[in-house]
Amino acid sequence: MEEQITMPVKNNPTKVATKWALINALTAIIITYAFEFLNVDPNSPLKYLSYIPFIIFLFLTQKEFKDEIGGFMTFGEGFSAGFRYALFTGLIMALFIYLYCTVLSPAFFDKAIEASRVKMEESGKLSTEQIDKAMNISKKWGPLFAAFGTAVVYPIFGAIIGLIGAAIFKKERSAHDLIDDAIDPTV
């Protein structure tokens, strides 16, 4: 009878990253509707508050993945978990932003377009015809551009924060840990 050799299963951070991406998306949606309900100006610095849960959940993704794989994680594994979280969050939020601007709350999008019109008129750099043309393009393509921008910005921002988190949570096995594992393989 042949003895089968089993290879150790390499843990994949996708499950953990997806879970935290969904939690972050839900949090961001709640924040979005809270801002709309409270009539917060879309250009207010308060809009940056939504980055706080994003950063916290990215670190929680990396921490949970590290715990899931036995408390040891390489820098690359930590970065991979964080980047996947950011990528999944970006895709989910891009879908939400598009739906929010086109279906769920088009009035909010129209309000933002009108605020842009006022700023352009106040600057005096563009003619009325140029402003009207820019507004028509914004109304037609704005939700799609916003969704695309979201899908691109979240992974870039997440990659930067993921590098920081990977450096914080990195804990590679030492020679001592390898010897302990050889003595007690259940660790």
N, C-alpha and C positions, 0 to 999 in steps of 0.2 A: 504494500500500500504506500502510495506516495504521500509525502508530507507537504501540505500546502503552506506556502510562505505568504503571510499577510503583511502588507505594507501599512505603516501607520497612516491614519487618515489625517490629511492636512485640513485644519479647521478653516472655514471660509467665513469672512466677516460680513457677508451679504445679508444674512438673516438679522444680525444685530443692527447693521447699518439701516436696513429697511425699517425695522421697528422704530428706531429713534427718528428717522426721517419722517415717518407718519406722525409721530408724536409732535415733532417740530412743526410740521405742516398744519396740524390741528391748532397748535398754539398760535401760529402766525395768522391763521384765519380768524381766530377769536380776537387777536389784537387788531386786525384789519377792521372787523366789524365794530369793535369797541371804539376805534378812532372815528369811524364813520358816524356811529351813534352819538359820540361826544362832539362831533363836528370839528375835529382837529384839522387844521390846515394841512393839505398834502405836502406842502413845502416846509413844514415845521421840523425843527431838529428832533422832535419826539419820534419821528419815523425811524430813527436809528435804534430805538428801544427794542425793535424786533430782532436785532442782531445779538442781543444778550442771550435769549433762549437758544438761538442757533449755535453760539459758541459753547454754551453749557452742555447742550445735547451732543455736540461733537465730542467733547471731552468724555461725556458719559458713554458714548459709543465705544471710544477707545478703551476706557476703563472696563466696561463690561466684557469686551472682547478679550482683553488681557486676562480677566478673571476666568472667562470661559475656557481659555487654553492653558490653564494651570498656573497663572500668575507670572508667567514669563512671556515676554513679547519683544521681538526685534523692532528696530526703528521702522523697517519696511512694512512689517505687519501692522504697526500702529498707524503709519501713514495711509496704508491701504484701507483700513477700517474707516478712518476719518474722511478720506477722499470719497469713498463709496457713499458714505452718509451725505456728504455735501452734494454729490452728483444726484443722488436720489431725491434729496430735498429740492434741488434746483429744478428737476423735471416735474415733480409734483407741484411746486409753487408756480412754475411756468403755466401749467395747465390751469391752476386756480386763477392766476392773474388774467389769463385770456378770458376765462369764463366770467370772472368778476367784471371785467371791463365791457364785455359784450352782452352778457345775459343777466348776471346776478345784480349788478349795480351800474348800469350804463350812465345813470345820472351823475355818479361820482366821477366817472371818466370825463363826462362833458364839463363838469365843474373844473377839473384840472386843465382841460383844454382852454376853457374860458380864462382861467388864471394866467395861462401862458400867453394868450392873446393880449391881455391887459399889460403884462410885462413887456411884450414886444412893442406895443403902442407907446408905452411910457419911455422906452429907450430911444425911440425916434430914429432908429437906424434903418428901419425897413419901411417901404411904402405900404399903403393900405392894400394894394393889389398883392404885394409879396406876402403880407400877413395872411390875407384870405387864402392864398394858395397853400401856405404852410399849414394853416388850420384844416383845410380840406384833406391834405395828405395825412395829417395827424389823426383826423377822425376816421379815415379809411384804413390806415395801416398801423395806427398807434397801439391798439391792443396786441397785434402780432409782434411789433417791435418790443413792446414791454415784456411779453412772454419770452421772446428770444433772448432779450437782455438778461432776464431772470435766470434762464437756463444756462447762460454763460457765466454770469457774475457769481452765482452761488458756488460752483465748483472752483473757481479761481480763489475766491475768498476762503473757501473751505480748505483748499490746498495749503494756503499760508497758515491758517490756524491749525490744520492737521499736522504740519511740520512741527509746530510748537508743542502740540499735544503728544506727538510721537516721541519727541525728545524728553518730555516730562515722564511719560508712562513706560518708556523703554526699560526693560529689565531682561537682559540676556542671561542664559544659563552659564554659570561659572564651572570650572573643572570640579569643584566640590559638589555642585548640584548634579553633575553628570554621574559622579561616583555614587551619590545617594540614590539616584534613579536606577542605577545598575543593581544596587543592593536591594532596594524596595521598588519594583517596577510599578506598583500601584500609584506612585506619586506622579 
